[in-house]
Amino acid sequence: MKTPESAGAADAASAQKETLKEPLLGHLQWLRVQRRLAPRSLTIYSDALLRLQALAEQDGVALLQLTPAQARRWAARLHGEAGLGPRSIALQLSVWRGLYRWLGEQGQVLLNPFVGLRAPKAAKPLPKALAVDDAVQLASFEDRSPGLDPRIEARDHCIVELLYGCGLRVAELEGLDARASGTARGWIDLNAAEAHVLGKGSKRRSVPVGQPALLALRRWLDLRPQLARADEPALFVGPRGGRLGASQLRVRLRQRALAAGMPAHVHPHMLRHSFASHLLQSSGDLRAVQELLGHAHISTTQVYTQLDFQHLAKVYDAAHPRARKPNKERQPT
């Protein structure tokens, strides 16, 4: 069943697809059917292909005859005229490179004009993670605000426990069903204490579920029938009984974090970062963290070693006598 957010993304992708011309339209269709890209990803690819089509029309260039020199000029215009940042440029070039790779496989072009073109290097900001005490405080928090529906409280508590305790992406959490089935994107096996989720690239993985999250889940499952529609498979539902969307999850988490007195704006991915950083601090096992997060490449996980080093540096600065700033000499009394 489509969520409002995914349905909106699909509508946007469909609307954009209607304005694309061949061979771009055929490539987008291939991405949808063969690659099975998510609606949001299709929208991003559509935007990039539309930009390429517009550049070709402006310059009167046939896409199937595009040269590397023209491709370089277009890449430069992404920064100069469009004002895109390094990450956005890298995304555009990746989509365009993939298009011409597909065209080459179809025998429509002899070379890929975007091979070798790279975006300017972008600074890599470290992911923001909560301190261990703050994360535990948020996960353990019980909102006793007057008038708050206890069913909503149980649901939101369970959401936080799973985000922090399992390191799930918001899309993975949103996709969980209450029961395992052939159509379920994900579910939680209470007996085995495992969450089975569908991650990026339609890759499935299993993640252990800790005891606090299991207790919160059982509490929510006891109350869920009072909110969920009879035919609704989703684990997490809203007041109207349908699947809780990603935007709603973000809003609920932000409100809960404020009520819990968190020192910073908290979003779902921050709890995923916290899960990874705290696990790495305790275990030092980078490969295990990679598997639990569902990262395809170890380099993606290595960013957490920097967070771990920052943590160790703070411990050093606070505890080692040679790291402390010299105190002012005491005045004689």
C-alpha positions as CSV (number, residue, x, y, z in Angstrom):
1,M,0.0,0.0,0.0
2,K,1.4,3.4,-0.9
3,T,1.9,6.1,1.7
4,P,0.8,9.6,1.0
5,E,4.4,10.6,0.6
6,S,5.4,7.8,-1.8
7,A,2.2,8.3,-3.8
8,G,3.1,12.0,-4.1
9,A,6.6,11.2,-5.3
10,A,5.2,8.7,-7.8
11,D,2.8,11.3,-9.1
12,A,5.6,13.8,-9.4
13,A,7.8,11.3,-11.3
14,S,4.9,10.4,-13.6
15,A,4.2,14.1,-14.3
16,Q,7.8,14.7,-15.2
17,K,8.1,11.5,-17.2
18,E,5.4,12.8,-19.6
19,T,7.6,15.8,-20.6
20,L,10.7,13.7,-21.3
21,K,11.5,12.7,-24.9
22,E,13.1,9.5,-26.2
23,P,15.7,8.1,-25.4
24,L,15.4,9.7,-22.0
25,L,11.9,8.4,-21.5
26,G,12.9,4.9,-22.3
27,H,15.8,5.1,-19.8
28,L,13.5,6.3,-17.1
29,Q,11.1,3.4,-17.9
30,W,14.0,1.0,-17.6
31,L,15.0,2.4,-14.2
32,R,11.5,1.9,-13.0
33,V,10.9,-1.6,-14.3
34,Q,14.4,-3.1,-14.3
35,R,16.1,-1.3,-11.5
36,R,12.9,-0.9,-9.5
37,L,13.9,2.5,-8.2
38,A,11.7,3.9,-5.4
39,P,9.3,6.7,-6.4
40,R,11.5,9.4,-4.7
41,S,14.5,8.2,-6.6
42,L,12.6,8.2,-9.9
43,T,11.7,11.9,-9.2
44,I,15.4,12.7,-8.7
45,Y,16.4,10.9,-11.9
46,S,13.6,12.6,-13.8
47,D,14.8,16.0,-12.7
48,A,18.4,15.3,-13.8
49,L,17.2,13.9,-17.2
50,L,15.0,17.0,-17.7
51,R,18.0,19.2,-17.0
52,L,20.0,17.3,-19.6
53,Q,17.2,17.6,-22.2
54,A,16.9,21.3,-21.6
55,L,20.7,21.8,-22.1
56,A,20.5,19.9,-25.4
57,E,17.6,21.9,-26.6
58,Q,19.2,25.2,-25.7
59,D,22.4,24.4,-27.5
60,G,20.7,22.5,-30.4
61,V,22.7,19.4,-29.7
62,A,21.4,15.9,-30.5
63,L,21.9,13.8,-27.3
64,L,23.0,10.7,-29.3
65,Q,25.8,12.8,-30.9
66,L,27.0,14.5,-27.7
67,T,30.8,14.9,-27.5
68,P,33.0,14.8,-24.4
69,A,33.9,18.5,-25.0
70,Q,30.3,19.5,-25.0
71,A,29.7,17.3,-21.9
72,R,32.5,19.1,-20.1
73,R,30.9,22.5,-21.0
74,W,27.6,21.4,-19.6
75,A,29.2,20.1,-16.4
76,A,30.8,23.5,-16.0
77,R,27.5,25.2,-16.5
78,L,26.0,23.2,-13.6
79,H,28.2,25.2,-11.3
80,G,28.4,28.5,-13.1
81,E,24.9,29.1,-14.4
82,A,22.8,26.8,-12.3
83,G,24.7,27.5,-9.1
84,L,24.6,23.9,-8.0
85,G,26.8,22.7,-5.2
86,P,29.4,19.8,-5.5
87,R,27.0,17.2,-4.2
88,S,24.2,18.2,-6.6
89,I,26.6,18.3,-9.5
90,A,27.9,14.8,-8.6
91,L,24.3,13.6,-8.6
92,Q,23.5,15.1,-12.0
93,L,26.7,13.7,-13.6
94,S,26.0,10.2,-12.1
95,V,22.5,10.2,-13.6
96,W,23.8,11.4,-17.0
97,R,26.7,8.9,-16.9
98,G,24.3,6.1,-16.2
99,L,22.1,7.2,-19.1
100,Y,24.9,7.0,-21.6
101,R,26.1,3.7,-20.2
102,W,22.5,2.3,-20.8
103,L,22.5,3.9,-24.3
104,G,25.8,2.2,-25.1
105,E,24.4,-1.2,-24.0
106,Q,21.5,-0.5,-26.3
107,G,23.9,0.2,-29.2
108,Q,22.7,3.8,-29.6
109,V,26.0,5.5,-28.8
110,L,29.6,4.5,-29.2
111,L,31.1,6.3,-26.2
112,N,30.0,7.7,-22.9
113,P,30.8,11.5,-23.0
114,F,30.6,11.8,-19.2
115,V,33.2,9.2,-18.3
116,G,35.9,10.8,-16.3
117,L,33.9,13.9,-15.5
118,R,33.9,14.5,-11.7
119,A,32.2,17.1,-9.6
120,P,34.2,19.5,-7.4
121,K,35.2,17.9,-4.1
122,A,32.7,18.7,-1.4
123,A,33.5,18.9,2.3
124,K,32.2,15.9,4.1
125,P,30.5,17.0,7.3
126,L,30.5,14.4,10.0
127,P,27.0,12.9,10.8
128,K,25.5,14.3,13.9
129,A,25.0,11.9,16.7
130,L,23.5,12.3,20.2
131,A,25.6,11.7,23.3
132,V,25.0,8.3,24.8
133,D,23.2,9.7,27.8
134,D,21.0,11.8,25.6
135,A,20.1,8.9,23.3
136,V,19.3,6.6,26.2
137,Q,17.2,9.4,27.9
138,L,15.2,9.9,24.7
139,A,14.7,6.2,24.2
140,S,13.5,5.8,27.8
141,F,11.4,8.9,27.9
142,E,7.7,8.5,28.7
143,D,5.6,11.5,27.6
144,R,3.0,12.2,30.3
145,S,1.7,15.4,28.7
146,P,-2.0,16.1,29.7
147,G,-4.4,15.0,27.0
148,L,-1.8,12.8,25.1
149,D,-3.5,9.7,23.7
150,P,-1.7,6.7,25.5
151,R,-1.9,4.8,22.2
152,I,0.1,7.5,20.4
153,E,2.6,7.6,23.3
154,A,3.1,3.8,23.1
155,R,3.6,4.0,19.3
156,D,6.0,6.9,19.5
157,H,8.0,5.2,22.3
158,C,8.3,2.1,20.1
159,I,9.4,4.1,17.1
160,V,12.3,5.7,19.1
161,E,13.4,2.4,20.5
162,L,13.6,0.8,17.1
163,L,15.3,3.8,15.4
164,Y,18.0,3.9,18.1
165,G,18.1,0.3,19.1
166,C,18.3,-1.1,15.5
167,G,19.7,1.7,13.5
168,L,16.9,1.6,10.9
169,R,16.5,4.1,8.2
170,V,13.2,6.0,8.3
171,A,12.0,4.3,5.1
172,E,12.8,0.9,6.6
173,L,10.8,1.7,9.7
174,E,7.9,3.2,7.7
175,G,7.8,0.0,5.6
176,L,7.4,-2.4,8.5
177,D,4.2,-4.5,8.6
178,A,2.7,-5.9,11.8
179,R,3.0,-9.4,10.4
180,A,5.3,-11.3,8.0
181,S,3.9,-11.9,4.5
182,G,4.9,-12.3,0.9
183,T,4.1,-8.7,0.2
184,A,5.6,-7.2,3.4
185,R,8.6,-4.9,2.9
186,G,9.6,-5.6,6.5
187,W,8.5,-7.1,9.8
188,I,9.7,-7.9,13.3
189,D,10.0,-11.5,14.5
190,L,9.3,-11.2,18.2
191,N,10.3,-14.8,19.0
192,A,13.7,-14.5,17.2
193,A,14.1,-10.8,18.3
194,E,15.0,-9.8,14.8
195,A,13.8,-7.0,12.5
196,H,13.7,-7.9,8.8
197,V,13.9,-4.8,6.6
198,L,14.1,-3.8,3.0
199,G,17.0,-1.4,2.6
200,K,18.5,0.6,-0.2
201,G,18.7,-1.1,-3.5
202,S,15.9,-3.5,-2.4
203,K,18.5,-5.4,-0.3
204,R,17.1,-7.3,2.7
205,R,18.9,-7.6,6.0
206,S,18.1,-8.7,9.5
207,V,18.9,-6.7,12.6
208,P,18.8,-7.8,16.2
209,V,16.2,-6.2,18.4
210,G,17.1,-5.4,22.0
211,Q,14.9,-6.2,25.0
212,P,13.8,-2.6,25.6
213,A,12.6,-2.3,22.0
214,L,10.8,-5.7,22.3
215,L,9.0,-4.5,25.4
216,A,8.0,-1.3,23.7
217,L,6.8,-3.2,20.7
218,R,4.6,-5.6,22.6
219,R,3.0,-2.7,24.4
220,W,2.3,-1.0,21.1
221,L,1.0,-4.2,19.5
222,D,-1.5,-4.5,22.4
223,L,-2.9,-1.1,21.6
224,R,-2.5,-1.0,17.8
225,P,-5.9,-2.7,17.0
226,Q,-7.6,0.3,18.6
227,L,-6.1,2.6,15.9
228,A,-5.4,0.5,12.8
229,R,-8.0,-0.2,10.2
230,A,-9.0,-3.9,10.0
231,D,-7.2,-4.3,6.6
232,E,-4.2,-2.2,7.4
233,P,-0.9,-4.2,7.4
234,A,1.4,-1.4,8.6
235,L,3.0,-1.8,12.0
236,F,2.9,1.9,12.7
237,V,-0.4,3.7,11.9
238,G,-1.7,7.2,12.3
239,P,-4.9,8.4,14.0
240,R,-6.9,7.6,10.8
241,G,-5.7,4.0,10.9
242,G,-3.5,4.1,7.8
243,R,0.3,3.7,7.5
244,L,2.3,6.4,9.2
245,G,4.3,8.3,6.6
246,A,7.9,9.3,6.8
247,S,7.1,13.0,7.2
248,Q,4.7,12.2,10.0
249,L,7.4,10.1,11.7
250,R,9.8,13.0,11.5
251,V,7.3,15.4,13.1
252,R,6.4,13.0,15.9
253,L,10.1,12.4,16.7
254,R,10.9,16.1,16.7
255,Q,8.0,16.8,19.1
256,R,9.0,13.9,21.3
257,A,12.6,15.1,21.5
258,L,11.5,18.5,22.5
259,A,9.3,17.1,25.2
260,A,12.2,15.0,26.4
261,G,14.5,18.1,26.7
262,M,17.0,17.1,24.0
263,P,19.6,19.8,23.4
264,A,19.4,19.6,19.6
265,H,17.0,19.1,16.7
266,V,16.5,15.3,16.5
267,H,15.6,13.6,13.3
268,P,15.4,9.8,12.5
269,H,18.8,9.7,10.8
270,M,20.4,11.2,13.9
271,L,19.3,8.2,15.9
272,R,20.7,5.9,13.2
273,H,24.0,7.8,13.4
274,S,23.8,7.5,17.2
275,F,23.3,3.7,16.9
276,A,26.3,3.3,14.7
277,S,28.6,5.7,16.7
278,H,27.8,4.2,20.1
279,L,28.1,0.6,18.8
280,L,31.5,1.4,17.3
281,Q,32.7,3.1,20.5
282,S,31.8,0.0,22.5
283,S,32.9,-2.8,20.1
284,G,35.4,-1.3,17.7
285,D,34.1,-3.7,15.1
286,L,33.7,-1.7,11.9
287,R,32.7,-4.6,9.8
288,A,29.8,-5.6,12.1
289,V,28.5,-2.0,12.2
290,Q,28.6,-2.0,8.3
291,E,26.5,-5.2,8.2
292,L,24.0,-3.9,10.8
293,L,23.6,-0.6,8.9
294,G,23.2,-2.3,5.5
295,H,26.1,-0.3,3.9
296,A,27.2,-1.7,0.6
297,H,30.8,-0.3,1.1
298,I,32.9,-0.2,4.2
299,S,34.0,3.4,3.2
300,T,30.5,4.6,4.0
301,T,30.7,3.2,7.5
302,Q,34.2,4.5,8.1
303,V,32.9,8.0,8.8
304,Y,31.9,6.7,12.2
305,T,35.5,6.0,13.1
306,Q,36.0,9.8,12.9
307,L,33.1,10.3,15.4
308,D,34.7,7.6,17.6
309,F,38.0,9.4,17.5
310,Q,36.3,12.7,18.4
311,H,34.8,10.9,21.4
312,L,38.2,9.5,22.5
313,A,39.7,12.9,22.0
314,K,37.1,14.5,24.4
315,V,37.8,11.7,26.9
316,Y,41.6,12.5,26.6
317,D,41.1,16.2,26.9
318,A,38.9,15.8,30.0
319,A,41.0,13.1,31.8
320,H,44.7,13.1,30.9
321,P,46.8,15.5,33.0
322,R,48.9,16.5,30.0
323,A,45.9,17.4,28.0
324,R,44.4,19.8,30.4
325,K,44.9,23.5,29.9
326,P,47.2,24.9,32.6
327,N,45.3,26.4,35.5
328,K,46.1,29.8,36.7
329,E,48.7,29.8,39.4
330,R,47.1,30.2,42.8
331,Q,47.7,33.4,44.5
332,P,49.4,33.1,47.9
333,T,47.0,33.4,50.8
